[in-house]
């Protein structure tokens, strides 16, 4: 009765904690926040197709918020615990909210995760009818031949804490997040279309917050559609 996305979050979060030199069993009772980005519910759709699947665990097994809550429950974590559905940016917004929780002193450590599993063709079929999907199954971002994007699956987790705490605790550090931000396009030429002015405004806001000059940026990663 449990969406496999919930199991994947448990697995990648445990792996990430170990990789960060955090012993999961010692986090019980701590102010550890859990922020999970996910936006699909294919497994629930499959279960609902057969009334024999209805049982006491259907609700908790398929409610997206439980993807975060289950990890907090298993490890007895006392920080905030929530799922984030911001469509394609869900996992990035989860990281942003985790950073805010640390910077605001709400959490001492955070797990920020993202998961997406495709178990039904129906959403893909809808996107094809909307002209969103690349006919050849390949993203051609920023290319004159660009004709859509490609859906995919995956799961991952980050362990975040203040840099000073990570250094003091001897944790493995891969990167430092110097700034973070999120906004909405507002009105553009379509509900799913980007607004360049809104995106420029957000970039400038985060660069100022992080005290980084645009010319210092050496690498930019974008969403597969180029937005």
Helices and strands as residue ranges (DSSP letters): H 4-19, G 24-27, E 32-37, H 42-48, G 51-53, H 58-62, H 66-75, E 81-84, G 87-89, H 90-103, E 109-116, H 122-129, E 154-160, H 163-169, H 196-210, G 214-216
